[in-house]
């Protein structure tokens, strides 16, 4: 018996339903063996070793306590792997959120961040259910590179305090006031903290060059902790600044939420949702390239939304797919989302077994880790390559970068996308041609005469224009200039539209306005060769034959119409 959907709408519904099925379900349905579990176990442990110091460092840089980063890696990492649409995606806190999270906590407290993250999670779930995952691929690359490089600069800027061990009670969130604060406290530099940071940076760089397969980040944290605890160096540690990390499971806890701040938090919530969506899908694409698989973008967005809601309710931070940790997971031999689930469980085990020892971790070592993260995130070579691109793309890149660094990530993304959209419209408008040149008049497949003969065949008082490209709002006003070129107005105009693939409402409005001018001047207009989309739009918007307007199947028929009218 054939149980597959037989009708087209049933098949479409079935395909639509499958795009929300988590990859874990598909993997288990295909068969999961003990050998696969062993590979996932090794990969999960490897990623957990990388995630442990990063989660603490990212939480501290975001203006909160280290355990919140660990809780995010556990809760969000577990849910993203459990429900996500990627086979090997690793989720958790990432550097991209640092600027926006720092500002939200400073202005609205951690309760404001909880509300902000919850709203972002709901936005992501809605985006996934509305099947907007595929739209993320239309994000302009200069915008992505611009705000990513800007975030990298912001992260590096946020670490200056711990790199130099400066004694600053409260660090401003804004870029310029932050550096003013650094300069005002330059006399409080701790040479031991600076030396420890430099040593940690050298260790990480050398390990990546000579032993790239070793867990360099965790090793530098362990070595720095041992050196500081046994030598008594006067540098800040997790314990001296934040106290001991709680030796407990993450618990469901909803702090006081400033509901009245919802309007003020909406832009930041949108930014978090946008960053989570873009970075998770970029990470999934990277994973697909490494494994040859194919992720389900809408299932991934839903999983990211659920994970962010869960992270907020369990005392965590915003989360998304982490490109570096996902790549580590793939290189470690991960076979399925179970590796990501195990990574979250291993981080939980580290907390339960070693939370007390984490108090000895020096903040200078974590600052060194984040400096390396910022450098990798900046993608300097990619930034330079885009600077060699067209002038408009360079402008979008630099504006997005500058606004991210100096002002606000939300403003930067909005300005970058709007600027890129205007640039696209300008380029498309330049591509569209409206020309009466003889050389452009031989585009109909059924015509074989040469261009001069076609022009010669035009009856007296008949003129012709060819349109090539979409007739949309950015070029609609060019229609008004067609009649202005004539001192003696023709009695008929043929507008050749076969090369117009689409027309929008603004184009129709401009065409209606043009036809009205033609009627007042006694000019009959013939539209020839209309494609299906323009035909349908004109019909729906009431532009039909009659009162000075005719339609012709092709240019030959338009000429016949003109000859009959002339005769």
BELDA-V519312 format. One record per pair of residues at least 12 apart in sequence whose C-alpha atoms are under 6 Angstrom apart, sorted by the first residue. I is the first residue (numbers start at 1). J is the second residue. Records with the same first field share a line. If there is no record, write none. Layout:
I->J, J
This chain:
19->296
20->299
22->83, 84, 85
23->85, 86, 87
24->337
39->333, 334
40->334, 335, 339
43->329, 332, 333, 334, 339
44->339, 340, 342, 343
45->343
47->329
48->343, 347
55->69, 70
56->69
57->366
62->98, 101, 102
63->102
68->316
71->316
72->92, 311, 316, 317
73->92
74->344
75->311
76->92, 307, 311
77->91, 92, 344
78->341, 344
79->307
80->303, 307
81->337, 340, 341
83->303
84->299, 300, 303
85->295, 296, 299, 300
86->295
87->336, 337
88->336, 337
89->326
90->321, 322, 326, 340
91->320, 321, 322
92->319, 320
93->319
103->173
111->255, 256, 257
112->258
114->312
116->269
117->318
118->309
119->269
120->269, 272, 273
121->305, 308, 309
122->305
124->273, 301, 305
125->302, 305
128->298, 301, 302
131->298
133->297, 298
142->397
143->397, 416
146->397, 400, 401
147->400, 401, 404
149->378
150->401, 404, 405
152->374, 377, 378
154->405
156->371
159->367
162->364
163->194, 197, 364
164->189, 190, 193, 194
165->189, 190, 193
166->188, 189
167->188
175->406
193->235, 364
197->364, 365, 368
200->365
201->368
204->216
225->360, 361
236->362, 363
237->360, 361, 362, 363
238->359, 361
239->359
244->359
245->355
247->352, 355
250->314
251->314
252->313, 314
253->313, 314
254->313
271->410
276->320
280->320, 321
283->321, 323
396->416
400->412, 416
429->474, 475
432->468, 469
433->467, 468
434->466, 467
435->465, 466
436->465
438->451
461->490, 491
462->490, 492, 493
463->493
464->493, 494, 495
465->495
466->495, 496
467->496, 497
468->499, 500
469->500
470->500, 501, 502, 503
471->503, 507
472->503, 504, 507
473->506, 507
476->507, 510
491->523
492->523, 524, 525
493->525
494->525, 526
495->527
496->528
497->528, 529, 530
498->529, 530
502->533, 534
503->534
524->548
525->549
526->549, 550, 551
527->551
528->551, 552, 553, 554, 555
529->553, 554
